[in-house]
Amino acid sequence: MILVVSGTNREGSKTLQLSQHLVDFIEQHPDKPEVKLLDLAELPHSLYAPGAYWNKPEDFAPWSQAVLDSDGILTVVPEYNGSFPGILKFFIDHLPFPESFDQRPVSFVGLSAGQWGALRAVEQLQHVFGYRNAHVYPRRTFLPAAHQLINKDGEITSEDVEQRLIQQAHGFVDFCKLFPNPTADAVEG
């Protein structure tokens, strides 16, 4: 199963809309992989309690299990203040260590209002995932002018952008085939 993470909890975000398109593009891959979307706006409120770092709330279990069950994680990353959103780091910090990302394929799509398409945010996030021993898919997609990417009907406004996202999604599905799910192997073995 490929997991798509919408990397913000901002309501009505272009990040979530783009994530939903990426789910569709992954489902259109010839292999028809299972895909699941995680919207960080739906994180359980119990996770915000200080004690949640040590005693994970029961309602967070499906979130961490989705990560552990995934064959790869594609994260859609908006740029906030020259970096990635704090809620994304908060989510990562609550996932099981080291197994959440260890030997797991990961991929990134960045978007920003500015001209660099979240280049800094994606590169910083790559360091976090790299520290956790993830396999980073080398192709990244950077999308500037996020406010122009999707129209009021939720459609992608540029055929070029749509084709780049399809290429990213399909290429990542193929990349994931190179690395069997490490958590599944640990459970079976």
Secondary structure, 3 states (H helix, E strand, C coil): CEEEEECCCCCCCHHHHHHHHHHHHHHCCCCCCCEEEEEHHHCCHHHHCHHHHCCCCHHHHHHHHHHHHCCEEEEEEECECCECCHHHHHHHHHCCCCCCCCCCEEEEEEECCCCCCCHHHHHHHHHHHHHCCCEECCCCEEECCHHHCECCCCCECCHHHHHHHHHHHHHHHHHHCCCCCHHHHHHHC
